[in-house]
């Protein structure tokens, strides 16, 4: 499917999960993706727990960028949010990724009111100290515990205001990439960047150009799609690349106008983020 997508102009692939490093032979998968003509940017999103086992092989296989989840710098709070005592492993994964030359190394923090919103400034300072790109992400209704409530969302504007009260920042012009989902600022001293992704309070649906292929062979045109387009039968039955390309074009043509979070008719998808990828 990556080969077919590349023939239609897609040049970036991100390997996601669940946790993609649990997949057997993940470095071989990355090498196969890197060999596809037209694919010139391969990234991976991970919780970092298995990075020490796989990072070097992934770099050798052709991966250039990595994003690591880090919702808290407090060990007890990290455990509360993730269910694992994984803060040391996540920090080690960040350091290892930088040492191996992944660039940029991005860190993802989902901010939830009453849980980790008091860490906005300390997470930003962590990014500056480590010269990272740290992405603050609004809490979205895709959690496995179904605990999402609108009042738990810390708006992107609030996050930005708190940054600006603490740090000297320079906005980063993203006009060269109209499909960029984040608003970006660089620290004035050049030591890293902080980003905000605000899909709940400031939807960017109108310029989203992303597709997701799930582990069971289904295309999702939005994280919040209620319909999934099953391509596994086509692949199992030997459909040609041209037929798959035509089907992919048909699917994209009917991409949703928006996710409708916060609207009266919003319906949360049955499958959570851990099943469909971020």
N, C-alpha and C positions, 0 to 999 in steps of 0.2 A: 504493500500500500504506500510505503514511503517512496518507492520508485515511481509509482503512478502519480502521486502528488507532486513529485519533483518535475515530472513531465508537464505539469500544468502551471508551474511557476513557483511552487513552494520551495523555499531554500533553507528553512530552519526547522529543526526537529528537537523536541524536548522529551526526554525519557522520564516518565513520572510513575506514580503508583496510586494508591497504597505506597509501599516502600520498594522502589525499583531495585535496590541492591539485594533484595531477597530472591530475585530471579536468577535461576541457574544460567551461567554463561552470559551474564550481562555485558561483559567486556567484548565478547564475540559479537553480540548484537550491535554494540556501538561500532565495532570495526566494519560490520556489514553495512550499517547506515552511512558511515564515513566514505565508503567506496562507491556510493551512488552518485553519478554525475548530477550536478546541480545542488546537492546538499552541501552547503558550505559552513553550516553553523549547527553544532550538536551540543546540547546542554542536558543537565540532569538535575532533578530536585530530590533531595534526600533528607532524612532525619539525622544522618551522620553516624548512626550506631555501628554500621559496618564499613565505614569509609577506610579505616586502616587496612582492611583486607582487600579492597578493590580500587582505591584511588589511583595507584601507580599504573595498574593495568588499564584503567579507563583512559588515563592520559596518553598512554602509549597507543591505545586503540583509535585515538582521534578526537576524544572529547576535549573541548576547550573551555567550557564554562560550567559552573556548578552553583546551585542554590541550596543552602542548608537552613533547615528550620530551627529557629531559636526564639521561643516565645517568652523566655524569662532568663535572667541572669542569677536568679535565686534558686538554689538546688531544690528546696522543698516546694517552691511554687512551680518549678519545672515539672516535678513529679506529679503535682496536683493536676496540671494541665494536660500532661501527656500519658500519665499512667506508668511511666518508666523513670528510673533514676538515671537519666541519660544526659544530664548537663555536662559532665566531664567529657563524654564521648563526642558531644556536639562541638564543644570548644576545641577538642583535639582535631576533629574533622576540619574545622575552619583553618586552624594553623597548618595542617598537612596540605590542604588544598592550595593555600597561598605558597607554601614551600615548593610544591610540585609545578607551580607556574600556571595554574588555572587563572584565567582573567576574563572578566572580573569574577571574584568570589562574592556572590550575593548571599545575604542572610535575610530570611523571611520571619517576621514577627506579626502574628495575628493579635490585635489589641482588643481586649474584652473588658468592658467597664466592671469595676469591682474585683477583677482578678489581677491583671497585669498593667492596667493603665497608669499606675504610679511609677512604672519603669520606663516610660517614654523617654525621659531625659537620659537616664542611665544607659539605655540601649543605644541612643544616639551617640553618647560619649564613647561607648564601646566601639561603635563604627569608626569614630574619628581616631581613636587610639590605635585600632588595627588596620586603618586605611581600607575599610570595607565599603561596599554598597549595601546599605541596610534598608529593606523595604517594609514599611509599616502597612499592614493590610487590615481593612475593616472586616469585622466578624460577619460572615455570610451564613445563610440558613442551609448549610450542608453538613452540619455536625452529626456524628453518628449517634449521639445521645439525645438528639432532637431538643436541645436546651436553648436553641436560638430564640431570642426575643429582641424586638426592635430597641428596647431601652438598654440593651447590652452593647449596642454598637457605639463606639467612640468615633464621631465624625472625623473625616480626614481634615477638615478645616480646623478642628480643635487640636489635632495632633500638630499641624503646621504652626498654629499660634504658640503652642508650648515650645516647639523648637526655636522659634524666632525670639522668644523671651530669654533663651539661654545661650544661643549660639549666633555667631556671625555667619550668615549663609549667602550664597550666590545662586540664583535660579539657573538651571541648565536648560538651554533651548532644545526642545525635542521636536521641532518642526520638520527635521530631516526624516523623522519616522512618524507619519501621521497615525499609525496604528498603535503607538505607544500607550500603554494602559496606566502608566505611573506619571505623577508629577514629581520632578526631581530638583534637588538642591545639592550643591557642593559646599563643603566647609570652606570658608574663606582662606584658610591656611593650606588648602589643597589636600587635606588628609581624609580622603574618602567622600562618600555621598550618602544622603538619606532621601528616601523616596516615600511617597504615599500612594497607595492604591485604594480608591474609594468607590467600589462598585455599588454600594448600597445608597450612599448619599449623593454621589455624583456619577451616575452610570455613564460608561463610555461605549455603550452598545453600538452606537452609530458608526464607529470606526474600528470595531473589533474584527480581526481577520483570522481568528484562531479556529482550528478544528481539533477534536479529540477522537482518537481511536482507542477504544477500551480493550482490556486484555482478552475479552471474549468476542472481539471482532465487530464492534458496533461503533458507528460514527455518531458523535454528538456535536451539534453545531453551537451549543451553548452549555455552560456548566449547569444551567437550570432547565435544560431541555426536558420536556415530558415525553418526547418521542425519540427513540433511538433507531438508527438505520442499520440493520443487520447485514454485514457484508461477508460474514463467515460462510454462508452457503455458496455465495458466488466464488469465493476462493477455493472452497473444498471441491466445487464442481468444475474448476479449471477455467473460469472466465478469463477472457483475454484482457490485456492491459487497456486496450481501447474501450472495451465494454465497461471495465471498472472506472476508467476516466469519465466516460459518459454518465455513469451512475453518480460519481462524486460531484460532477457539475450540477446534476439534477438536485442532489441533496443540498448543495450550497445555495442554489437558486432560491430555495424555500427556507433559508435560515431565518430564525425568529427576528422580529424587529427589536425585541428587548426582553429582559428577564422579568420585569414587573415586580421586583421585590418591593414590598411596602404598599402595593396596590391591593384593593379589596379582593380582586380575583386571583391573587398570587397563590399558586399551588407549589408546595415544596416537592422536588423530585423524590422518587422512591429510593434511588440509590444515592448514598452519601459520598462525600469527597474521597474517602478511602477506596471506594469502588470505581470511581470514574476519573480520578486524577485532577490535579489542580492547574 
